[in-house]
Amino acid sequence: MRYDEYLRLGYGIGSGAVESAHKQVVHARMRQAGMRWSEAGARRLLALRLQLLNDRWDMLDQLRHDIGGRLSGGRRPGGQRQPRIQIDEPGLIGHAVRALAPRLAMRFARSPVVIPADLRSRLEAARLELLALFRALDRMDLAPAEIPQLLLRQLFELDADYAEALWALDQTPRRFKLRATLRDTSAALERMPQLLTKFRCLLPPRAQSTLPALERSVRKSLNPGEAYNMVPYPKSPKRLSTL
């Protein structure tokens, strides 16, 4: 995988954004207790939810017309369109949408997005900690079967998410969804301690006794700039926090 090339082109390289979107957009609304959906009903509700989460209030009127158009159909004998459901103008759907929009706007009113001051330093520290672990594992005489491969892959994915987040911090906010990026990055940072603990506990006993000291030794030898490995653009002291 050419992560550096994908990042240079502005593509995401982590799976966290997709997984979070599936949870926040679909599961949070559609999989509550007792809910059952037809495919058509789910599609219509998700269309409304996407408008809500994207703050596209200007699209509600267009959405009303689109839904109203799908509720009509058939032809009169002379070839003219025959409505299946008579809806007065602006229509029942229009009244419902107009009545609901102000309440939704108040409920989901969002304050300005502020990037935490310590976010960059946390990402750098996390990447260096993972790099120390990976290099320490390379120096140990462990067979692949002795290493929990699934957890190792998850740690690699976290590292890719952190690299993507560091890249995003150097971009203009309008180039990506800042609120979603901060939410996903925070979730990824919170996952790492528990994942590392689980990974280390599943290593063979002989590795558990020597790995911590080896990790500390490797960590001390790392250059802080290595936190930007696989992150596009030349390393610059201005981009480094005070680690």
C-alpha positions in Angstrom: 0.0 0.0 0.0 1.4 3.4 -1.0 0.1 5.3 2.0 2.3 8.3 1.3 0.9 8.6 -2.3 -2.7 8.3 -1.1 -2.2 10.9 1.6 -0.5 13.3 -0.9 -3.6 12.9 -3.2 -5.9 13.6 -0.2 -7.3 10.1 0.2 -8.0 8.6 3.6 -5.9 5.6 4.6 -7.7 4.6 7.8 -10.9 2.7 8.3 -11.9 4.6 11.4 -13.9 7.2 9.5 -16.0 4.6 7.6 -16.6 2.5 10.8 -17.6 5.6 12.8 -19.9 6.8 10.0 -21.7 3.5 9.9 -22.2 3.6 13.7 -23.1 7.3 14.0 -25.2 7.6 10.8 -26.9 4.2 10.5 -26.7 2.2 13.7 -27.5 5.1 16.1 -30.8 5.8 14.4 -31.8 2.6 12.7 -31.0 -0.1 15.2 -32.7 1.0 18.4 -34.7 -1.4 20.5 -37.7 -2.8 18.7 -37.1 -1.1 15.3 -37.9 -2.9 12.0 -37.5 -1.3 8.6 -38.4 -2.0 5.1 -35.7 -1.1 2.6 -37.8 1.7 1.1 -38.5 3.2 4.6 -34.8 2.9 5.7 -33.6 4.7 2.5 -36.1 7.6 3.1 -35.1 8.0 6.7 -31.4 7.8 6.0 -31.8 10.5 3.3 -33.4 12.8 6.0 -30.7 11.9 8.5 -27.9 12.7 6.1 -29.4 16.1 5.5 -29.6 16.7 9.2 -26.0 15.6 10.0 -24.6 17.6 7.1 -26.4 20.8 8.1 -28.0 20.9 4.7 -31.2 22.7 5.7 -31.4 24.4 2.3 -32.0 20.9 0.8 -35.1 20.1 2.8 -37.4 21.8 0.4 -35.9 19.9 -2.6 -36.1 16.7 -0.6 -39.8 17.4 0.1 -40.4 17.8 -3.7 -38.5 14.6 -4.4 -40.4 12.6 -1.9 -43.7 14.1 -3.1 -42.9 13.2 -6.7 -42.3 9.5 -5.7 -45.7 9.4 -4.0 -47.4 10.3 -7.3 -47.7 8.1 -10.3 -50.0 6.5 -12.9 -51.6 8.1 -16.0 -55.0 9.5 -16.8 -56.7 8.1 -19.9 -55.5 11.1 -21.9 -51.9 10.5 -20.9 -51.7 13.0 -18.1 -50.2 12.0 -14.8 -52.8 10.8 -12.2 -51.7 11.3 -8.6 -52.1 8.3 -6.4 -52.2 10.5 -3.3 -53.6 14.0 -3.4 -51.3 16.3 -1.5 -52.2 20.0 -1.3 -49.5 22.5 -2.0 -47.2 23.0 -0.1 -48.5 19.6 1.0 -48.5 17.4 4.1 -44.9 16.5 3.7 -44.0 20.1 3.3 -45.8 21.1 6.4 -44.2 18.3 8.4 -40.7 19.1 7.2 -41.2 22.8 7.8 -42.5 22.2 11.3 -39.7 19.7 12.2 -36.8 21.7 10.8 -36.6 24.5 13.5 -36.8 21.9 16.3 -34.1 19.8 14.8 -32.0 22.9 14.2 -32.3 23.9 17.8 -31.6 20.3 19.1 -28.6 19.8 16.9 -27.2 23.4 17.0 -23.4 23.0 17.0 -20.9 25.2 18.6 -17.7 26.2 16.6 -15.2 23.3 16.2 -12.0 23.9 18.3 -9.0 21.7 17.8 -7.6 20.6 21.2 -4.3 22.3 21.9 -2.7 18.9 22.8 -4.0 16.9 19.9 -0.8 17.0 17.8 1.4 16.1 20.7 -0.9 13.2 21.6 -0.8 11.9 18.1 3.0 12.2 17.9 3.4 10.4 21.2 1.0 7.6 20.1 2.8 7.1 16.8 6.2 7.0 18.5 4.9 4.5 21.1 3.6 2.2 18.4 6.8 2.6 16.4 8.8 1.6 19.5 6.6 -1.5 19.9 6.9 -2.6 16.3 10.7 -2.2 16.3 11.1 -4.0 19.6 9.0 -6.9 18.2 11.3 -7.0 15.2 14.3 -7.5 17.5 12.8 -10.4 19.4 13.0 -14.0 18.3 9.2 -14.6 18.0 7.5 -16.8 15.5 4.4 -15.4 13.7 2.2 -17.8 15.6 3.4 -16.4 18.9 2.2 -12.9 18.0 -1.5 -12.1 18.1 -1.9 -11.2 14.4 -5.4 -9.8 14.6 -4.5 -7.3 17.3 -1.2 -6.5 15.5 -3.2 -5.6 12.4 -5.5 -3.4 14.5 -2.5 -1.6 15.9 -1.2 -1.0 12.3 -4.7 0.4 11.4 -4.5 2.8 14.4 -1.1 4.0 13.4 -2.5 4.7 9.9 -5.4 6.6 11.5 -2.9 8.7 13.5 -0.8 9.4 10.4 -4.0 10.5 8.6 -4.9 12.8 11.5 -1.5 14.4 11.6 -1.8 15.1 7.8 -5.3 16.6 8.4 -4.0 19.0 11.0 -1.9 20.7 8.3 -4.8 21.1 5.8 -7.3 23.8 5.5 -10.5 22.9 7.6 -12.7 23.1 4.5 -10.9 20.3 2.8 -12.3 17.7 5.2 -15.1 17.3 7.8 -13.3 18.8 10.9 -15.9 17.7 13.4 -16.0 14.1 12.2 -12.2 13.9 12.0 -11.8 15.1 15.6 -14.4 12.7 16.8 -12.8 9.7 15.0 -9.3 10.7 16.1 -10.3 11.0 19.7 -12.0 7.6 19.5 -8.8 6.1 18.0 -6.6 7.6 20.7 -8.8 6.2 23.4 -8.7 2.7 21.9 -4.9 2.4 22.0 -4.2 1.8 25.7 -6.7 -1.0 26.0 -5.5 -2.6 22.7 -1.9 -2.4 23.7 -2.6 -4.0 27.1 -4.5 -6.8 25.5 -1.8 -7.3 22.8 1.0 -7.6 25.4 -0.9 -10.0 27.6 -1.3 -12.4 24.7 2.4 -12.6 24.0 4.3 -15.6 25.3 5.6 -15.3 28.8 9.2 -15.1 27.7 8.3 -12.0 25.6 6.3 -10.3 28.3 9.3 -10.3 30.6 11.7 -8.6 28.1 9.5 -6.5 25.9 8.9 -3.5 28.2 12.6 -2.8 28.7 13.3 -3.2 25.0 10.4 -0.9 24.1 11.8 1.8 26.5 15.2 1.5 25.0 13.9 1.8 21.4 11.7 4.7 22.4 14.6 6.7 23.8 16.5 6.2 20.5 13.7 7.5 18.3 13.9 10.8 16.6 10.7 12.9 17.3 10.5 13.5 13.6 9.8 9.8 13.1 6.2 10.5 14.3 5.7 11.9 10.7 6.9 8.7 8.9 4.5 8.1 6.0 2.9 11.6 6.5 3.3 13.7 3.3 5.3 16.9 3.2 8.9 17.4 4.5 9.4 17.3 8.2 9.7 20.7 9.8 10.5 21.7 13.4 7.4 23.9 13.2 5.2 20.8 12.9 6.6 19.1 15.9 5.2 19.6 19.3 7.4 19.7 22.4 7.5 15.9 23.0 
